[in-house]
Amino acid sequence: YEVEYRGGDLAGGWRWLGQRERIVEIDAAGEPVRMIGMSIDVDARVRLAEQVERSRRTFDATAASVDGWILLLDLDGRIEFCSRAIGDLPPAALRGRRPAEFVPPEEGERFEARFAAAVATRSVQRYTSVLEAGRRVLESRLAPIVVDGAPVGVSATVVDVTTRLALERAVLEAGGRERRDVGAALHEGLAQQLAGIAFRLKGLACSAESSPIAGELAETLRHVNEAITQARELARGAALVAPERGGLGHALRELARRHARADGPAVRVHVDAGTAERLDPLVAEHLYRNADEALGNALRHAAPRSVTIGLVAAHEPGMLQLVVEDDGGGLAADPEYGPGLGFKLMRLRTETVGGRLRVEPRPGGGTRVICTCPAALQTVGRA
């Protein structure tokens, strides 16, 4: 006989009690005649169990409200809990499986590496996965679970950010179109008008060489010519990678030429045939700005002898890579994010167009920055 019940205490409250008894003597007819047992105070255990149950329900409700997956992993990297189905597998069927089983091999290796880093360093690890040639983008965050100073597992959240990035991309595309329109207006409108003014000023200056205002005319003409130069530079900056200007390949070569100095490091550019021509304009613009940032970082901080900018086809279908590498002193960088605001902006630009950024040591010394992006943007929604 075993039962738990609440009973009143002397203070006017209620406590949980446990009653356990058993038969210790029966008569000749087999009927019980004596029992022995005890009452014990189980109030603390019952209340703790109630608290655990409330916490479990709160956790389940929170996990269900997250627009993504929450996973609890043991130290072997196997799923103990998953908040929602993966593919056709319900949460109960995921226990004991590894998350890396449900993504392409390369992404599985990255997840396993981040899991190992979270356990080893006891620090939060973040990274972005690009799937289906940029049509789906996931953000993952792995946090170690530490008890009494020792890791006992890892909590992972995986959120599908495809729709959010598509909206950000639409905003950026609108901004890009406005910049191109402004550039065209500067080049075809303001610069041409200034050129006409300069032509007339030049004629006036020539006819008034002996006039007292000849010096003033020459000075005004100089200012107008400077304004023309600035307008044309602004127009070029607003359409850096426009196809009519030679596209991304030409823009990268111009970038290298601008940074080239006789007493400075050599800056080389390699573009695979046909790679730059088929690029989406927004991808091309972001890759150019990332190349500019990575090149500037190398020249300012790494003291390299040479820097190479490459635009090549990636192993994944429909993807390409911008690779900027130097042979300088290297950067003390997180292998996924890199140091400083510049690298964070590069990562943001890359992820906005459905790509991923990696910063790593270059074999033989130096740093390598790799941006992997889809060559053409897709119309994406919630996958």
Secondary structure, 3 states (H helix, E strand, C coil): CEEEEEEECCCCCEEEEEEEEEEEEECCCCCEEEEEEEEEECHHHHHHHHHHHHHHHHHHHHHHHCCEEEEEECCCCCEEEECCCECCECHHHHCCCCHHHHCCHHHHHHHHHHHHHHHHHCCCEEEEEEEHHHCEEEEEEEEEEEECCEEEEEEEEEEECHHHHHHHHHHHHHHHHHHHHHHHHHHHHHHHHHHHHHHHHHHHHHHCCCCCCHHHHHHHHHHHHHHHHHHHHHHHHHCCCCHHHCHHHHHHHHHHHHHCCCCCCEEEEEECCCCHHHCCHHHHHHHHHHHHHHHHHHHHHHCCCEEEEEEEECCCCCEEEEEEEECCCCCCCCCCCCCHHHHHHHHHHHHHCCCEEEEEECCCCCEEEEEEEECCCCCCCCC
